[in-house]
Amino acid sequence: MLALNSFQIREGSERIYVRNTLLTRETDYTIDYTTGQVQFKNADSLFRGGAAQVRAQFEERAAFSLAPTTTYGLAARYDLGTVGQVNLMGIFQNEQSTFTRPPLGFEPSSGFIGGISTQLRFQPDWITRAIDALPGVHTTVPSVLSINGELAISKPSPNRFGQAYIEEFEGGVARSIALTDNLWHWGSIPTSIRGAEPLGVTGGFNVADAAFLTWQSLPYNVSSNQFVPVQFLPQQIDPSLRFTGQAQSAEPVLWLMLKPDTVLGLANNRPESPSFGLPNWTRPTHDAPRWRSITQTLSVTGVDLSRVEFLEFWVWEDAARVARNHRTTVLFDFGSVFEDALAFVPASFTVSPEGDTTYFGVQRAGAGRLDSERDPRTQTWSATLNDEGILSDRVVDGILDGNTGTVIDTLPLCLRDRARPAGPLCLRRPALALRPAQRRRRYGRSGRRLRARLSRRRAHR
Protein backbone atom coordinates (compact mmCIF):
# COMPACT_ATOMS: atom_id res chain seq x y z
CA MET A 1 0.00 0.00 0.00
CA LEU A 2 1.15 3.52 -0.79
CA ALA A 3 -0.14 6.60 1.03
CA LEU A 4 -0.09 9.74 -1.11
CA ASN A 5 -0.52 11.94 1.98
CA SER A 6 -3.23 13.92 0.24
CA PHE A 7 -7.01 14.11 0.34
CA GLN A 8 -9.62 14.78 -2.34
CA ILE A 9 -7.48 13.76 -5.32
CA ARG A 10 -8.94 14.66 -8.69
CA GLU A 11 -10.25 11.48 -10.29
CA GLY A 12 -8.13 10.19 -13.16
CA SER A 13 -5.33 12.69 -12.53
CA GLU A 14 -2.92 10.25 -10.89
CA ARG A 15 0.12 8.80 -12.61
CA ILE A 16 1.81 5.97 -10.70
CA TYR A 17 5.26 4.84 -11.86
CA VAL A 18 7.29 1.89 -10.61
CA ARG A 19 10.82 2.56 -11.72
CA ASN A 20 9.99 4.14 -15.10
CA THR A 21 6.94 2.03 -15.92
CA LEU A 22 3.53 3.71 -15.89
CA LEU A 23 0.99 1.54 -14.09
CA THR A 24 -2.63 1.05 -15.14
CA ARG A 25 -5.44 1.72 -12.73
CA GLU A 26 -7.64 -1.30 -11.85
CA THR A 27 -5.04 -3.55 -13.49
CA ASP A 28 -1.93 -2.81 -11.44
CA TYR A 29 -3.45 -0.86 -8.59
CA THR A 30 -6.60 0.58 -7.06
CA ILE A 31 -6.87 4.04 -5.53
CA ASP A 32 -9.16 5.69 -3.02
CA TYR A 33 -9.39 9.28 -4.22
CA THR A 34 -10.85 10.50 -0.93
CA THR A 35 -8.08 9.27 1.38
CA GLY A 36 -5.21 9.03 -1.10
CA GLN A 37 -4.53 5.32 -0.50
CA VAL A 38 -3.04 3.28 -3.36
CA GLN A 39 -3.27 -0.52 -3.15
CA PHE A 40 -0.99 -2.50 -5.47
CA LYS A 41 -2.59 -5.64 -6.91
CA ASN A 42 0.49 -7.59 -7.96
CA ALA A 43 3.14 -6.41 -5.56
CA ASP A 44 5.37 -9.47 -6.03
CA SER A 45 5.63 -8.99 -9.79
CA LEU A 46 5.82 -5.19 -9.66
CA PHE A 47 8.63 -5.17 -7.12
CA ARG A 48 10.46 -8.23 -8.39
CA GLY A 49 14.14 -7.99 -7.59
CA GLY A 50 13.88 -6.00 -4.37
CA ALA A 51 13.26 -2.37 -3.62
CA ALA A 52 12.07 -0.12 -6.43
CA GLN A 53 11.41 3.58 -6.72
CA VAL A 54 7.73 4.53 -6.78
CA ARG A 55 6.79 7.92 -8.20
CA ALA A 56 3.32 9.42 -7.99
CA GLN A 57 1.85 12.45 -9.74
CA PHE A 58 -1.66 13.71 -9.10
CA GLU A 59 -3.88 16.76 -8.77
CA GLU A 60 -5.89 17.84 -5.77
CA ARG A 61 -9.31 19.40 -5.74
CA ALA A 62 -10.37 21.65 -2.91
CA ALA A 63 -13.06 20.00 -0.81
CA PHE A 64 -13.31 22.84 1.67
CA SER A 65 -12.44 26.49 1.43
CA LEU A 66 -10.58 27.12 4.65
CA ALA A 67 -8.39 30.01 3.54
CA PRO A 68 -9.51 33.47 4.71
CA THR A 69 -11.16 35.16 1.74
CA THR A 70 -12.18 38.80 1.38
CA THR A 71 -14.41 40.07 -1.43
CA TYR A 72 -15.12 43.69 -2.33
CA GLY A 73 -17.71 44.87 -4.86
CA LEU A 74 -18.60 48.22 -6.44
CA ALA A 75 -21.45 49.24 -8.73
CA ALA A 76 -22.11 52.75 -9.98
CA ARG A 77 -24.28 54.50 -12.57
CA TYR A 78 -23.86 57.93 -14.11
CA ASP A 79 -27.03 59.45 -15.61
CA LEU A 80 -26.56 61.55 -18.76
CA GLY A 81 -30.14 62.76 -18.81
CA THR A 82 -31.94 62.34 -22.13
CA VAL A 83 -28.74 61.09 -23.71
CA GLY A 84 -28.54 57.89 -21.62
CA GLN A 85 -26.39 56.45 -18.82
CA VAL A 86 -23.02 54.85 -18.06
CA ASN A 87 -22.78 51.83 -15.68
CA LEU A 88 -19.63 50.75 -13.82
CA MET A 89 -19.07 47.46 -11.97
CA GLY A 90 -16.04 45.96 -10.20
CA ILE A 91 -15.35 42.93 -7.95
CA PHE A 92 -12.07 42.29 -6.13
CA GLN A 93 -11.34 39.05 -4.22
CA ASN A 94 -8.32 38.47 -1.99
CA GLU A 95 -7.62 34.93 -0.72
CA GLN A 96 -4.93 34.42 1.90
CA SER A 97 -3.03 31.22 2.60
CA THR A 98 -3.27 29.26 5.84
CA PHE A 99 0.35 28.10 5.40
CA THR A 100 3.49 29.94 6.41
CA ARG A 101 5.24 28.12 3.57
CA PRO A 102 2.37 27.77 1.07
CA PRO A 103 2.70 24.62 -1.07
CA LEU A 104 2.10 24.69 -4.77
CA GLY A 105 -1.61 25.17 -5.39
CA PHE A 106 -2.28 26.83 -2.03
CA GLU A 107 -0.56 30.18 -2.60
CA PRO A 108 -2.24 33.45 -1.62
CA SER A 109 -4.11 34.79 -4.64
CA SER A 110 -6.25 37.70 -5.70
CA GLY A 111 -8.34 38.66 -8.71
CA PHE A 112 -10.14 41.67 -10.12
CA ILE A 113 -13.06 41.71 -12.54
CA GLY A 114 -14.37 45.03 -13.83
CA GLY A 115 -16.67 46.25 -16.53
CA ILE A 116 -18.31 49.31 -18.05
CA SER A 117 -21.53 49.44 -20.05
CA THR A 118 -23.37 52.32 -21.69
CA GLN A 119 -26.70 53.02 -23.31
CA LEU A 120 -26.72 56.25 -25.37
CA ARG A 121 -29.55 57.75 -27.43
CA PHE A 122 -29.11 60.68 -29.84
CA GLN A 123 -31.38 62.56 -32.28
CA PRO A 124 -28.95 63.96 -34.87
CA ASP A 125 -30.64 66.47 -37.24
CA TRP A 126 -27.96 66.03 -39.88
CA ILE A 127 -29.12 62.47 -40.55
CA THR A 128 -32.68 63.69 -41.14
CA ARG A 129 -31.40 66.40 -43.52
CA ALA A 130 -29.19 63.93 -45.35
CA ILE A 131 -32.07 61.52 -45.93
CA ASP A 132 -34.40 64.37 -46.92
CA ALA A 133 -31.88 65.44 -49.57
CA LEU A 134 -32.08 62.11 -51.33
CA PRO A 135 -33.98 62.19 -54.67
CA GLY A 136 -37.58 61.19 -54.25
CA VAL A 137 -37.42 61.25 -50.46
CA HIS A 138 -39.04 63.88 -48.31
CA THR A 139 -39.14 63.52 -44.51
CA THR A 140 -39.22 65.64 -41.41
CA VAL A 141 -39.32 62.77 -38.84
CA PRO A 142 -36.47 63.13 -36.29
CA SER A 143 -33.71 60.53 -36.63
CA VAL A 144 -32.69 58.42 -33.61
CA LEU A 145 -29.22 56.90 -33.06
CA SER A 146 -28.78 54.32 -30.21
CA ILE A 147 -25.38 53.10 -29.00
CA ASN A 148 -25.05 50.17 -26.59
CA GLY A 149 -21.60 49.02 -25.55
CA GLU A 150 -19.89 46.86 -22.92
CA LEU A 151 -16.24 46.51 -21.94
CA ALA A 152 -14.94 44.03 -19.37
CA ILE A 153 -11.53 43.26 -17.93
CA SER A 154 -10.26 40.38 -15.77
CA LYS A 155 -6.94 40.61 -13.99
CA PRO A 156 -6.16 37.48 -11.92
CA SER A 157 -3.14 37.21 -9.64
CA PRO A 158 -2.77 33.50 -8.82
CA ASN A 159 0.38 34.04 -6.76
CA ARG A 160 0.66 37.50 -5.27
CA PHE A 161 4.10 36.91 -3.74
CA GLY A 162 5.54 35.00 -6.67
CA GLN A 163 6.72 32.01 -4.64
CA ALA A 164 5.46 28.56 -3.62
CA TYR A 165 6.89 25.44 -2.02
CA ILE A 166 6.80 21.93 -3.40
CA GLU A 167 5.78 19.15 -1.01
CA GLU A 168 8.60 16.63 -0.84
CA PHE A 169 6.79 14.06 1.29
CA GLU A 170 9.69 12.68 3.35
CA GLY A 171 12.09 15.19 1.82
CA GLY A 172 15.40 16.23 3.30
CA VAL A 173 14.20 19.69 4.29
CA ALA A 174 12.60 18.25 7.42
CA ARG A 175 14.58 18.40 10.65
CA SER A 176 14.67 15.14 12.55
CA ILE A 177 14.92 15.05 16.31
CA ALA A 178 17.25 12.28 17.42
CA LEU A 179 15.87 9.84 19.97
CA THR A 180 19.19 8.48 21.21
CA ASP A 181 19.09 8.63 25.00
CA ASN A 182 22.56 10.15 25.47
CA LEU A 183 21.51 13.20 23.43
CA TRP A 184 18.82 14.10 25.97
CA HIS A 185 19.62 15.79 29.26
CA TRP A 186 17.78 17.12 32.26
CA GLY A 187 15.84 20.25 31.41
CA SER A 188 15.33 23.43 33.38
CA ILE A 189 12.15 24.56 35.10
CA PRO A 190 9.75 25.68 32.33
CA THR A 191 9.06 29.40 32.45
CA SER A 192 5.54 29.02 31.04
CA ILE A 193 2.69 26.74 32.11
CA ARG A 194 0.93 27.04 28.78
CA GLY A 195 -0.77 23.74 28.04
CA ALA A 196 -0.52 22.50 31.62
CA GLU A 197 -3.35 24.57 33.08
CA PRO A 198 -6.00 21.83 32.60
CA LEU A 199 -3.80 19.49 34.66
CA GLY A 200 -3.95 21.72 37.73
CA VAL A 201 -0.65 23.58 37.34
CA THR A 202 -1.13 27.19 38.40
CA GLY A 203 1.33 30.05 38.75
CA GLY A 204 4.34 27.98 37.72
CA PHE A 205 6.00 24.60 37.99
CA ASN A 206 6.88 23.85 41.60
CA VAL A 207 10.28 22.27 42.22
CA ALA A 208 8.79 20.19 45.04
CA ASP A 209 6.41 18.57 42.54
CA ALA A 210 9.17 17.51 40.15
CA ALA A 211 9.05 13.73 39.85
CA PHE A 212 11.83 11.45 38.73
CA LEU A 213 11.91 10.58 35.04
CA THR A 214 13.93 7.88 33.33
CA TRP A 215 14.50 7.54 29.58
CA GLN A 216 16.23 4.99 27.39
CA SER A 217 16.59 4.22 23.69
CA LEU A 218 17.03 0.46 23.86
CA PRO A 219 15.54 -1.28 26.92
CA TYR A 220 15.79 -5.00 27.45
CA ASN A 221 13.51 -7.71 28.74
CA VAL A 222 14.98 -10.74 30.50
CA SER A 223 13.89 -14.04 28.97
CA SER A 224 15.53 -17.38 29.85
CA ASN A 225 18.43 -15.50 31.46
CA GLN A 226 18.96 -13.62 28.19
CA PHE A 227 18.62 -9.91 27.56
CA VAL A 228 16.13 -9.40 24.70
CA PRO A 229 15.99 -5.86 23.25
CA VAL A 230 12.56 -4.23 23.01
CA GLN A 231 12.31 -2.95 19.43
CA PHE A 232 9.64 -1.99 16.90
CA LEU A 233 9.70 -2.49 13.15
CA PRO A 234 8.17 0.17 10.86
CA GLN A 235 5.16 -2.01 10.02
CA GLN A 236 4.43 -2.54 13.72
CA ILE A 237 4.16 1.23 14.12
CA ASP A 238 2.32 1.96 10.87
CA PRO A 239 0.33 -1.13 9.76
CA SER A 240 -0.42 0.46 6.37
CA LEU A 241 3.24 0.10 5.31
CA ARG A 242 4.10 -2.79 3.00
CA PHE A 243 7.67 -3.97 2.31
CA THR A 244 8.66 -6.40 -0.43
CA GLY A 245 12.07 -7.89 -1.05
CA GLN A 246 13.98 -6.02 1.64
CA ALA A 247 14.88 -6.45 5.28
CA GLN A 248 13.37 -4.15 7.86
CA SER A 249 15.44 -2.33 10.46
CA ALA A 250 14.13 -1.32 13.85
CA GLU A 251 12.91 2.25 14.26
CA PRO A 252 14.52 4.54 16.85
CA VAL A 253 12.36 4.81 19.95
CA LEU A 254 12.71 6.80 23.16
CA TRP A 255 11.16 5.14 26.19
CA LEU A 256 10.03 7.38 29.04
CA MET A 257 8.82 6.56 32.53
CA LEU A 258 7.60 9.13 35.02
CA LYS A 259 8.00 7.60 38.46
CA PRO A 260 5.40 7.83 41.26
CA ASP A 261 5.75 10.94 43.41
CA THR A 262 6.96 8.84 46.38
CA VAL A 263 9.64 6.89 44.48
CA LEU A 264 12.90 8.74 43.81
CA GLY A 265 15.14 5.83 42.83
CA LEU A 266 14.94 2.30 41.55
CA ALA A 267 14.14 -0.82 43.48
CA ASN A 268 16.76 -2.95 45.14
CA ASN A 269 17.93 -5.37 42.46
CA ARG A 270 20.00 -7.86 44.44
CA PRO A 271 18.06 -11.16 44.40
CA GLU A 272 19.80 -12.32 47.57
CA SER A 273 18.74 -9.21 49.47
CA PRO A 274 15.74 -9.31 51.84
CA SER A 275 14.76 -5.91 50.36
CA PHE A 276 14.81 -7.18 46.81
CA GLY A 277 12.24 -5.31 44.70
CA LEU A 278 11.62 -2.53 47.23
CA PRO A 279 12.47 1.12 46.49
CA ASN A 280 15.70 2.29 48.08
CA TRP A 281 14.96 6.05 47.86
CA THR A 282 11.50 7.36 48.75
CA ARG A 283 9.77 10.50 50.02
CA PRO A 284 6.32 11.44 51.36
CA THR A 285 3.49 11.71 48.85
CA HIS A 286 2.76 15.04 47.13
CA ASP A 287 -0.83 15.95 46.37
CA ALA A 288 -0.03 17.88 43.18
CA PRO A 289 0.55 17.20 39.48
CA ARG A 290 3.91 15.60 38.78
CA TRP A 291 6.17 16.98 36.06
CA ARG A 292 9.72 16.74 34.72
CA SER A 293 11.52 18.06 31.66
CA ILE A 294 14.34 16.88 29.42
CA THR A 295 16.15 18.87 26.75
CA GLN A 296 17.93 18.29 23.47
CA THR A 297 19.89 20.99 21.66
CA LEU A 298 18.92 21.38 18.02
CA SER A 299 21.84 23.65 17.16
CA VAL A 300 24.66 25.27 19.13
CA THR A 301 24.71 28.26 16.78
CA GLY A 302 20.98 28.73 16.22
CA VAL A 303 18.39 27.47 13.76
CA ASP A 304 15.44 29.34 12.27
CA LEU A 305 12.18 27.50 12.99
CA SER A 306 9.88 30.41 12.16
CA ARG A 307 8.92 28.85 8.82
CA VAL A 308 8.30 25.35 10.17
CA GLU A 309 4.68 24.23 9.86
CA PHE A 310 4.29 20.87 11.62
CA LEU A 311 5.64 18.81 14.47
CA GLU A 312 5.07 15.11 13.76
CA PHE A 313 5.67 12.17 16.05
CA TRP A 314 4.17 8.90 17.24
CA VAL A 315 3.23 7.99 20.81
CA TRP A 316 2.87 4.41 22.06
CA GLU A 317 1.67 3.19 25.42
CA ASP A 318 0.70 -0.19 26.79
CA ALA A 319 -2.72 -1.75 26.23
CA ALA A 320 -3.79 -0.85 29.77
CA ARG A 321 -3.54 2.85 28.83
CA VAL A 322 -1.93 3.67 32.16
CA ALA A 323 -0.50 6.98 30.91
CA ARG A 324 -3.80 8.14 29.43
CA ASN A 325 -5.79 7.11 32.51
CA HIS A 326 -3.49 9.24 34.64
CA ARG A 327 -3.82 12.20 32.24
CA THR A 328 -0.19 12.06 31.18
CA THR A 329 0.60 14.97 28.87
CA VAL A 330 3.61 15.52 26.62
CA LEU A 331 4.44 19.21 26.11
CA PHE A 332 6.94 20.50 23.54
CA ASP A 333 8.72 23.81 23.96
CA PHE A 334 10.81 25.22 21.09
CA GLY A 335 12.96 28.29 21.49
CA SER A 336 15.79 29.59 23.63
CA VAL A 337 15.40 27.77 26.93
CA PHE A 338 17.10 28.30 30.28
CA GLU A 339 20.02 25.89 30.65
CA ASP A 340 20.14 25.60 34.47
CA ALA A 341 19.00 21.97 34.55
CA LEU A 342 16.89 20.66 37.39
CA ALA A 343 18.53 17.60 38.96
CA PHE A 344 18.40 15.99 42.40
CA VAL A 345 20.65 13.84 44.58
CA PRO A 346 19.99 12.30 48.02
CA ALA A 347 21.00 14.13 51.19
CA SER A 348 22.08 11.06 53.20
CA PHE A 349 22.35 7.31 53.04
CA THR A 350 22.74 4.24 55.21
CA VAL A 351 24.11 0.78 54.46
CA SER A 352 22.43 -2.26 56.04
CA PRO A 353 24.39 -5.25 57.39
CA GLU A 354 23.31 -7.14 54.29
CA GLY A 355 25.01 -4.51 52.12
CA ASP A 356 21.89 -2.72 50.86
CA THR A 357 22.08 1.06 50.48
CA THR A 358 19.06 3.21 51.36
CA TYR A 359 18.93 6.91 50.52
CA PHE A 360 17.10 9.72 52.34
CA GLY A 361 16.22 13.33 51.65
CA VAL A 362 16.41 15.38 48.47
CA GLN A 363 18.79 18.17 47.52
CA ARG A 364 19.13 19.97 44.23
CA ALA A 365 22.36 19.43 42.32
CA GLY A 366 24.29 22.15 40.54
CA ALA A 367 21.72 24.94 40.82
CA GLY A 368 23.10 28.16 39.31
CA ARG A 369 26.46 26.53 38.58
CA LEU A 370 28.15 25.45 35.35
CA ASP A 371 28.83 21.75 35.82
CA SER A 372 31.53 20.15 33.71
CA GLU A 373 33.68 17.04 33.75
CA ARG A 374 36.70 18.96 32.45
CA ASP A 375 39.86 18.98 34.50
CA PRO A 376 39.71 22.11 36.69
CA ARG A 377 43.37 22.96 35.97
CA THR A 378 43.90 22.11 32.30
CA GLN A 379 40.24 22.42 31.19
CA THR A 380 40.69 19.23 29.14
CA TRP A 381 38.49 16.16 29.19
CA SER A 382 39.48 12.51 28.97
CA ALA A 383 36.99 9.66 28.68
CA THR A 384 39.33 7.51 30.78
CA LEU A 385 40.02 9.97 33.60
CA ASN A 386 37.15 12.46 33.64
CA ASP A 387 34.05 10.46 32.70
CA GLU A 388 32.63 10.55 36.22
CA GLY A 389 29.17 11.99 35.49
CA ILE A 390 27.55 15.28 36.40
CA LEU A 391 24.38 16.44 38.13
CA SER A 392 22.45 13.40 39.37
CA ASP A 393 25.15 10.90 38.29
CA ARG A 394 27.16 11.62 41.44
CA VAL A 395 27.06 13.75 44.60
CA VAL A 396 29.64 16.55 44.53
CA ASP A 397 28.32 18.87 47.25
CA GLY A 398 28.52 16.39 50.13
CA ILE A 399 26.26 13.61 51.43
CA LEU A 400 25.79 12.40 54.99
CA ASP A 401 26.83 8.83 55.80
CA GLY A 402 24.16 7.78 58.29
CA ASN A 403 26.26 4.89 59.59
CA THR A 404 29.29 6.95 60.60
CA GLY A 405 27.74 10.43 60.93
CA THR A 406 30.39 11.90 58.62
CA VAL A 407 29.89 13.91 55.46
CA ILE A 408 31.34 12.42 52.30
CA ASP A 409 32.39 15.05 49.78
CA THR A 410 31.84 13.02 46.59
CA LEU A 411 29.80 9.88 46.01
CA PRO A 412 29.09 8.23 42.63
CA LEU A 413 25.46 7.18 42.27
CA CYS A 414 25.76 5.14 39.08
CA LEU A 415 28.32 2.84 37.49
CA ARG A 416 29.05 2.81 33.77
CA ASP A 417 27.89 -0.79 33.61
CA ARG A 418 24.10 -0.44 33.35
CA ALA A 419 23.64 -4.07 34.28
CA ARG A 420 25.08 -3.32 37.75
CA PRO A 421 23.69 -0.04 39.02
CA ALA A 422 25.49 1.34 42.06
CA GLY A 423 22.88 3.83 43.11
CA PRO A 424 19.25 4.89 42.81
CA LEU A 425 19.45 6.72 39.48
CA CYS A 426 20.75 4.14 37.01
CA LEU A 427 18.14 1.68 35.79
CA ARG A 428 15.79 2.92 33.10
CA ARG A 429 12.65 1.05 32.24
CA PRO A 430 10.07 1.64 29.48
CA ALA A 431 6.61 3.13 29.88
CA LEU A 432 6.05 5.60 27.02
CA ALA A 433 7.64 5.61 23.58
CA LEU A 434 8.16 8.41 21.06
CA ARG A 435 9.45 8.09 17.50
CA PRO A 436 9.66 10.43 14.50
CA ALA A 437 6.43 10.63 12.53
CA GLN A 438 5.61 8.87 9.26
CA ARG A 439 3.33 11.78 8.25
CA ARG A 440 0.34 9.84 9.49
CA ARG A 441 -0.82 11.18 12.82
CA ARG A 442 -0.20 14.45 14.52
CA TYR A 443 -0.72 14.25 18.24
CA GLY A 444 -0.46 17.09 20.66
CA ARG A 445 -1.18 17.80 24.24
CA SER A 446 -3.26 15.12 25.94
CA GLY A 447 -3.20 13.02 22.75
CA ARG A 448 -5.00 15.57 20.55
CA ARG A 449 -4.00 16.27 16.98
CA LEU A 450 -1.37 18.94 16.69
CA ARG A 451 -0.27 21.35 14.04
CA ALA A 452 2.26 23.37 15.95
CA ARG A 453 3.49 26.70 14.69
CA LEU A 454 7.07 27.20 15.79
CA SER A 455 8.38 30.74 15.93
CA ARG A 456 11.39 30.86 18.21
CA ARG A 457 14.87 29.54 17.92
CA ARG A 458 17.64 27.19 18.91
CA ALA A 459 16.85 24.71 21.65
CA HIS A 460 14.29 21.96 22.20
CA ARG A 461 12.75 20.76 25.41
N, C-alpha and C positions, 0 to 999 in steps of 0.2 A: 504494500500500500504506500502511496505517496501523498503527502499533505501539501497542498499548494499554498497554505497559509493565507487564504483569501476567501472572501464570501461573495455571493451573488456574481458568479462568473457568467459572462455573456455566452449564451448557448452557441456551440459550434465555433467559438473563437479560439479554442485551445489547440495547441500544436505540441504533441509529446514526442520527444526524440530519445531513443536509446542509442548511445554512441552517435552516429549520424543518420540513423534510420528513423524515418517518420512512421509512427504507429497509427493504426486505424482504430477509430472508436468502435466499440461493440465487438470488434474482432480481437484486438490485442488488449483492450482495457475498457473499463467502464468508469464514468465520472459522475459525481454528484455535484451539480453546478451550484447548489445552495451552500454546501459546506466546504467545497473545494477538495474533496477526497477522490483520489484516483486509485482504482483497484486493478492491478495487472492480472490478466487471465492466464497467461502462460509464462509465469515467472521463470521457470526452469529453462525454457528455451530462449527467452529474451535475454537472460543474464547468464547464458552458458559461457563458461570460462572464467567465472569469478566476477569481481566488481566491475561495474560499467557506469559511465557517466549518463545521467538522466537530465535532460533539458526540457523545460516547460515554458511555453509562451501562451498568454491568454489575455483577454480583456475583461475588465470589471464593469459592472453596471451599478449605478448608485441605487441602493434599495431605500435609503433614508437620507434626507437632507439635514445633516447635523451641523453644517458650517453656518456661522452667523451670516445672515444675508440682509442687506439694506436696499430698499427700492425707493426711488424718488420719481415723481411724475409731475408734469406741467402741461397744462392746456390753456391756450389763450386765443381770443378772437378780436380782430380789429375791424370795426364797421366803417365802411367807406360811403355810407349813405345810400343814395340811389344807384351808385356805381356798383356796389357789391360788398364783399368782405374777404378778409384774409385770416385763415386759421393756422395756428401753430400748435405742435404737440411734441413732447419729449419725455422719454423714460430712461432713467439711469439706474443700473443695478450693480451693487458692490458686494461680492461674496468673499469673506475672509476664509482663512484656513485654520483648522483646529490643530495643526501640527506646527511645531517649532521648525522642524526640517521637513517641509511638505514633500511627499513623494510625488512621482510623476503621475499626473491625473488628478491631484488634489491641491494644486497650487491656488493661491488667491487670484481671483479673476474679477473683471468688471466689464460692463458693456453699456453702450449708449445707442439708443434708437430715437431718431428725430424725424420730423416731417413738417412740410408746409403745404397747404392747399388753398386755392383761391377760386372764387366765383365772381366774375366781373361781367357787367352788362352796360353796353354803350349804345347810344343812338346817334351815329355819325351822319350829319346832313350831307356830306360830300358823296356818300354812297347813293343816297336818294337822288341827288343832282346828276350823278354819273349815269344812273339807270334811266332817268327821265330824258337824258340827252340821246339815248339810243334811238335810231330810226324806228318809227312805228310804235314807240312806247311813250306813254304819258302817265306819270304817277306823282302823287303828292303824299303817299303813305310813308311815315317815318321808318327808316331802316333800323334794325336792331342787330347788334353784334355781341354774342356771348362768348366768354373765355373761361374755361374750367381747366385748372391745372393742379398737379400734385407732384411733390418732390420729397423723396425720403432718403435717409442716410442711416447706415448701421456701422458702428465703430466698436467691434469687440476687442477686448484686451484679455486673452486667455491666461496670461501670466504677467501680472503687473510688475513683479520684481525681476523677471527674466531669469529665474533660476528654479531648479527642481532637483530632487534627489531620487536616485533609483534604488529600489528595494533590492538588497543583495541576499535576502533570506539569511543564511548563516554566514554572511560575509565577514571579512576581516576587519571591518570598521568597528565592530562591537568590541567592548572592553570586557574581558573575562576577569572574574574575581576568583583567585586561587583558593582552593579549599584545603590545602595542606596545613596540618595543624601547627607546624612550627612557624608559619607566617602570621598567625594570629597571636595577639598578646592581650593582656588585661587592658581594659579601657578605663577612661576617666569617668567621673560622675557626670552624666548628661546635664547640660545647662537648660534644656527645655523638656517639659513633660508632655509635649504635643503627641497625641496618640495614646497616652497612658491614662488620661483622665477617666475614661469609663472603667478602668480597673481599680480606681480608688486612690490613685496617686494625686496628691494635692500639694501645691506650693513648690515642691521639688522632690528629688530623689533623696531619701534619708539614708545616710551611711549605715545606720543600725539595721536597716532592712535589707542590706545587700547580702544575698545568699551566695553560696559557693557553687560555681559552675565548672564543669569539666568538659573538655572537647578533645576529639581524636579523629584522625582521618582513617585509620585502619584498625578497628577493634577486632578482638578475637573471641571465639567461643571455644571452650574446652570440651572435646569429644574424644573418648577413649584415650585419655592422657595425651591428646594431640591438640595443638593450637590451630583452630580452623578460622581463617579470616572471614569476616562478615563483609561481603561485597555484593554489588548490584550490577547486572548487565543492562545495557540500554533498553532492551525489550522488556525487562522487568519494570522499568520506570515508565516507559511509554509503550503500552501494548500495541499501538497502531504501527510501530516500526516493524519492517520486515527485512531480513538480511538473507542473501543467497550467495553461497560460494565464498564466504569469508568468515574468519574467526572474529569473535566479539571480545573486546577488552572491557574490563570493569570501569565503571564511571567513577570519577572522584566524588567522594561524599564526606561531609563533615558532620560528625555525630556530636550532639550536645545533650548534656544532662544538668538540669537545675536541681540542686539538692534540696531536701526539706530544710526548713528554717532552723531546725534544731541540730542538724548534722553538718559539721564543719569539715570533717575529714572522712577518709574511707574506713571500712570495717577492718577489724583485725583479720589478717589473712594467713595466720600460722595455724594449720590444721591441728597441731598438737597443743595449742593453747586452749585453756578453759574459756577464754573470751573470744574464741574464734567466731567470726561473723558479726560481732558487736562493734558499734562505732567507737573509735578511740579518741574522738574530739567532738564534743557536743556543747550546746548552750541552751538556755531557756527559750521557750517558744516566743515568737513575735507575732502579734495579731495585726499584721499589715501585709500589703502585697510585696512579694519578693521580687528582686530584680538583680541583674548583673550585666555588665557590658564587656565586649571584647572588640578589639580594633585591628584593622589591617591597613597599612599604608598603600595607597594606590600609586603615589609618585612622591619622590623626595624633593622634586623641583616644582611640582604643581601640574595639574591637568585640568583642562577646561571641560566641565560637564554641563555647561549652560545650554548646550544644544542636544543633550541626550534626552530621548523621549521615554524609554521604558526601562524598568528594572524587572528582569525575568529570572525566576528560580523555581525549584520544586521543593516541596516539604513532604516528608514522610513521617508517620508515627505509627505505633503499633495498633493492632486491631482493636484493642481495648479503648483506644482514644483517650488515654490518660491525660495527655497534654491539653486536648481540647476541653475535656471535662473540668479541668482546673483553670480554664480561661488563659492558657499560655498564649502570649502574644510576642511576635518577633517584630521589632522596630528597627528600621534602617535610618541611619543619619549620615548624610554626605556633606562634606564641607571641611573647613578647618576646625579641628577638634582639639580640645585641651589634652595635653600629653602627660599630665600627672596621673598615672595609672592608679587605680584603686586596688590594693592588694593587702592581704592579712596574713599574719603569722600568730602562733599561740604565744601566750605570755608566760606559761610555766608548763612543766611536765613532771611526771613521776614514772619510775620503772618498777614493775612488780617483780617479786621473786622469780616468777616464771619467765621474766625477760620481756614482758609486754609493756610498751610505752603508751601512756595516756596523757593527753594534752588538755590544758585548761586555759580559759581566758582568750581574749582576742585583742590584738593590737595591730594598728595599721603600719604597713611597711613602706618606707621610702617616701612618705608624704612631703611634697615640696622639695625633693632632692633629686638630682640627676644620678641615677644608679647605672653603674657600668662595671663590666668585668675586666676592664683594662688595668694594667699594672699602674698603681698610683704614681710611681716614679718615672717610668719610661713611656707611659701612655700607650703601650703596645699590648696586643692580645694574642695569647697562644692557646690553642684548643687543648693542649696537653696540660698546661700549667694553670690557666685562668678560667677554664670552663667549670665554674663552681655554681652558677645559677644566680639569679637576681630576684628581687621582690619576694614572692612566696616560695621560692625554691630553697631558701635558707634564711635563718635568723641572723641578722648582722648588728642589731641594736641591743642585744642581750636578752636572755631568757632564763627564768628562774628554775633551777634544778630542785624540785620538791623533796628529793631524797636527802640531799646534803645541805640545802638552804643557801647555796651559793649561786651567783649569777654567772652564767656562761656567756661569753661575748659573742661567739659565732657557733651556730648549730645547723648543719645541713638537714633539710627535711625530705630530700628525695635523692635516690641514687640514679645514676645514668641507666642502669639496668632496670627497665620497666617491669620485668618479671619479678623483681625483688624490691619493692618499695621500702624505703627506710623511714618514711614519715607519713603524715596524714594527707599529703597533697599530690600523690603520685598517680594512683590508678585512675584511669578514665574509662568510663563505661558508656554505652550508647543509650540514648533515649529519643533523640530527635535528629533527623538528617536533612541536610540542605545540599543541593547540587545545582549547577548552572542549568538554565532553562533550555528546553528544546523548542521554544516558541509555541508552546501549547497552552499553558495555564499561567496566569499572572495572579499570584496571591499577594495579599497585603496584610495589614494589621488584622488580627483575629481571624485569619483565613480568608478574608475577602479578596476579590479581584483588585489588582493594583495597576494603575498606570501612573508611575511616579514621575513628576517633573523635577529635575535636578538642576539647581541653579548655582550652587556654591562649589568650592574647589578643594582639591588635594587629598584629604584623608577620608577613610571609611570606617564607620563603627559598625 
